[in-house]
Amino acid sequence: MKVQVWSDISLGGKNEGEWGEIDLHEVPSVLESSNDSQAKISLGLDDRVDKPENLLSVICSVPFARSSHYSFTYRVVYSSGEIKWLGQFGRNGTVHIDATSKNTSGIVFEEGLVEKTAPFVWSTRGKQVEDLLIAEVAHPEDWSIWAVGKNRHLTFFLPKSLFKGPAASASLVFLVPRFRSYARYCPKTIILTASPAISISVSAFGRVQ
């Protein structure tokens, strides 16, 4: 038995717009480690669960010309040759691929970031720094936040808990990407630190001020 994607993605010599099958394969666990001595302290959520028996994926090199739109559904092919379609009309999947900026960090900084320094410095002159927007997190739900307050207490925030109260008055903020078992790219942890007498806040909507 095989589980397949049935799609019009141009792969394997197919013409543009031609439909065909793509085999799904079991996802190897990225959490398995043969050397426990390499274990490290992590600020991320411990989302590890038993490996699902039915977690499958496919990796495709998709032809790209500025913008592309593909459709897909799923099917099961049995050894007898019988095919069971898993989708329904009007309820199948679509993939939209568009060009984006080279920024893959998930954090969009406002003007003022000096990238030639190490570490990077966000600098501004002639402006009030109170409630001044520094950056925005593209998808706050994909990050967890650790904030060190002026009292040096460490506080942990989940995206949902941010709606009860933002991470405010912090001198040091860690933006930690949440682990996704299906992700093909994971951003780096972002560390933000404030100058003396200045504090950082992160709102529930990902606004860093």
MARFI-380943 format. One record per residue: x, y, z of N, C-alpha, C in turn. Coordinates in steps of 0.05 Angstrom, whole numbers, plus 5000, padded with zeros to 4 digits. Example, Ala and Ser with C-alpha at 12.3 -4.5 7.8 and 13.67 -1.06 7.14 Angstrom:
2
526448865156524649105156526449345156525749555142527349795143525850015157
END
This chain:
209
501749765000500050005000501850255000501050454984502450704983500550934986501451145000499951395002501351594983499751714966500851894946499552164946501052364937499852624931499252624901496952704893496152734865495953024859497853124841498053414838498853484810498553744804499353844778502053984779503553934801506354034803508053914781509554074767511153974745513653824754513453564758515753404767515953154749518353044749518852794734518252804705518853024692518453044663515553114655513753164674511053234667510953504654508953544637508553804625507053984645507254244641505954434658502954384658501754364682498854314684498054024683499953844678499353554677499353434705497353274711497053154737498552894739499552824763500952574767501352514796502352274802502752194830505452264841505652314867508152354881508052184907509851994910509851824934510551974959509051914980509652025007511451825022513251925038515151755053515051825083515651625099515551665128517651875136516952045155518852255164520652145185523352155181525152075202525052265226525352155250525252325274527852485276527552745280529852915284530552935314529052805331529452815359531152595370531652385354533252165362536152245363537552165384540352225387541751985399543951905387545451675397547451745418547852005423549852095442548652295462547852195486546652365506548552575517551152525514553052715525552952985510551652995487551553235471549053395478547553305498545053445505545653735514543953915506544354205513541854315526542254525541540054665553538554815531535854795531534254925511532255105523531855345511529755525520527155475506527155295487524755245472522855065487520355035476518354865489519154575484518654405504519054115501516653995489516354015462514053915448514453625439516453495449517053225439514853035448513852885429511852675435512752425421511452205427512051955413511651995383513451885367513351925338510851805327509151965313506751865302507351645281505651445280505951225261505451315232503751515229502751595203503851865193506151955204507252215195508852175170507752275148509052245121509552525109511552525091512152785078513252725050513552945035514752935009516353185005518653164993520353394986520453424956519753654946519653704917521253944910522653924887524054154875522054264855520754484863518554584846519554804827518954774801519754994783518455254791520055464791519055724801519555944782517356094775517556324757516056554770517256674790516156904804513756834821511656714809509356644824508156394812507356204829506355944819503955864836502155714824499755624838499255334830499155154850498754864845496454764862495254544852493154414867493954124873492854014894493553734901491353604918491353334917489653184935491252934943490052754958491452514967489852264958491352044956490151794949491751564961490351334965491651094975491550884952493950774945494150574924494750304937492850114934493249854946494749664927495849454939497349264922495649134901493049124905491249004885490749184862491749434864491249634843488949814849487449754869485149924877486150194887484750404880485550674888483250804904483850904928481951044944482751334946480951504936481451794937480651914963482352074975481852185002480752465002480752594979479752874977476852884969475853124969473153174960473153424942471253444924471053664906470753924922472454114916472354374930473654374958474754144966475954134993478754014991480054034968482753944965484654174971487254124968489254324976490354484952491354714959492654884939495254984951497255034934499855134942500355394926500855614940501555864927504555924933506155974913508956034917509456314905510456494922510956764914513756844923514957024909517657124916517357294941519257264960519257434984522057554987522357715007524957825013526957615022529457675024531457485033531457455063529857605077529757585106528257325114529757135125528556875133528456845163529057065177529057045206526257045218524357155203521657185214521257435230523457595232523357855246523858075226522058275224522458495205523058745222525558845218526459075233525759335218525159545234524659805223527359935215527260155201529660295194531260375218533860345217535560415240537360195249536959945237538659725244541359745231543459755246546259775236547359495235547459375210548259095207551259055206552759265204555659235201557059215228555559225250556659195276556258915286557758835306557458575318557358605348555058565361552458485349551158725335548958665320547558875306546359065326546259325319545259535337543059685323540859725337538659895327539060175338539460365320540160635329538160835318537461035334535661245325536461505338535961725324536561985335534162175330533862365349531862565345528962465348528562235361525962125364525462055394522962055402522261955428522361655427523761535446524061245446521661095459520061245473517761115486515761025465514960765466513060645448514060665419516660675415517760685388517960405376516860355353516860095341519660035330520759805339523459715331523259495310521459305314521259075296518458945300517858775281515358615283515958325277514658145293514957855289512757775270513557655247511657595226509457405235510157195251508157005261508656955290507557115308508057085337507456805347505556665335504856405345507056195341509056265325511256085320513656135338513356305358515556375376514656355405516456295422516056335451518056545460517456675482518956905491519856875519522456925524523556945551524457235555523657355576524257635581525557665609527757805610529157875635528458165642527058205664526158465672528458625685527858875691529859045704530558935732528658775743529158655769530758395767531558325742533158095735531557835739528957845740527257605741526757515712526857245708526457125682523557045680522157135659519357075655519056945627517256735627516756595602513956655592513756705566511156775554510656585530508156475529507256345506505556535489505256495463503656685447500856735459499556525468496756555479496856715504498856665521498956805547499657105543500757165520501457445515498957625515496657505508494257655507493257735535494257595555493657665583495457895593497557935579499458145588501958115572502858335558505258315541507858285558509958195544512558195556513558485556513458615579514058895581516258955600517459195597519459295616521859095619522658985597524858785597527458915589529658825601532258915592533558725572532558475572533558275555531258095546531058045520528857875509530057665490529157415495529857195477527357115461527557125435525457035417526356755407524956545417525856275411523756145392524656055368522755925350521755665362519255615358517955365369518455135349519254905359519854675342517354565329517554525303515354405288516454155274515253925278516353675267516253675237514453835225514153835196515754055183517054225198518454455187520954375172521554515150523954475134526054685140525254895154527055115161526355215188528355255205527855355232529555605236528255835241529856085246531656065270533656235272535356245295534056395318534956335342534056485365534956775363533256965368533857245367534057355396536257495402536657605428536757915425534958045440534758335440535558435468537258635469538158755494537859055492537059185514536659475514538859615528539359865520541260035534540260105562542060185580541160265606538960485605537060465623534760655625532760625603533060415586531160365564530160075568527660025563526559755565525259665539524859405537523759285513521059155520519159175502516559035506515858895480514458665482513558515459510558465463508958565444506058545447505058265437502558215442501357955433501257935403501558165389501458165360504258175348506258135365509058115355510358385350509358595362510658865359512758895380515258945372517458985390517859285393517659395418517959675422519959735444
END
